[in-house]
Amino acid sequence: MKTANVNIRITPELKSAVENLYAEFGMSLSDAVNIFFHKSLLVGGLPFDLRQPRYNAEVEAAMQEAREIKAGKREAKVYTSIEDFKNDL
């Protein structure tokens, strides 16, 4: 039986984004935090490496654009010909 509470402060946007992400795996935010804590205990620390992002700003921006298109927050560009596509590059 779970009886302890952990309170954290995060932005509403981050909370919403991670809730949506974890929901895709059938988990709640609470489930994900519990998994994180258990994994931390198993490995004796943070369950991931702390590193600088391996992508440059242009790639990060493209990845964010793709996430927004997937989420329906942005329309994907549609090309009617390969020439239109090349001209947009």
MODELLER restraints for C-alpha pairs under 7 A, 6 or more apart:
rsr = mdl.restraints
at = mdl.atoms
rsr.add(forms.Gaussian(group=physical.xy_distance, feature=features.Distance(at['CA:19:A'], at['CA:28:A']), mean=6.56, stdev=0.5))
rsr.add(forms.Gaussian(group=physical.xy_distance, feature=features.Distance(at['CA:19:A'], at['CA:29:A']), mean=5.66, stdev=0.5))
rsr.add(forms.Gaussian(group=physical.xy_distance, feature=features.Distance(at['CA:22:A'], at['CA:28:A']), mean=6.11, stdev=0.5))
rsr.add(forms.Gaussian(group=physical.xy_distance, feature=features.Distance(at['CA:22:A'], at['CA:29:A']), mean=6.65, stdev=0.5))
rsr.add(forms.Gaussian(group=physical.xy_distance, feature=features.Distance(at['CA:39:A'], at['CA:47:A']), mean=6.01, stdev=0.5))
rsr.add(forms.Gaussian(group=physical.xy_distance, feature=features.Distance(at['CA:40:A'], at['CA:46:A']), mean=5.25, stdev=0.5))
rsr.add(forms.Gaussian(group=physical.xy_distance, feature=features.Distance(at['CA:40:A'], at['CA:47:A']), mean=5.25, stdev=0.5))
rsr.add(forms.Gaussian(group=physical.xy_distance, feature=features.Distance(at['CA:68:A'], at['CA:74:A']), mean=5.54, stdev=0.5))
rsr.add(forms.Gaussian(group=physical.xy_distance, feature=features.Distance(at['CA:69:A'], at['CA:75:A']), mean=5.85, stdev=0.5))
rsr.add(forms.Gaussian(group=physical.xy_distance, feature=features.Distance(at['CA:69:A'], at['CA:76:A']), mean=6.01, stdev=0.5))
rsr.add(forms.Gaussian(group=physical.xy_distance, feature=features.Distance(at['CA:79:A'], at['CA:85:A']), mean=5.96, stdev=0.5))
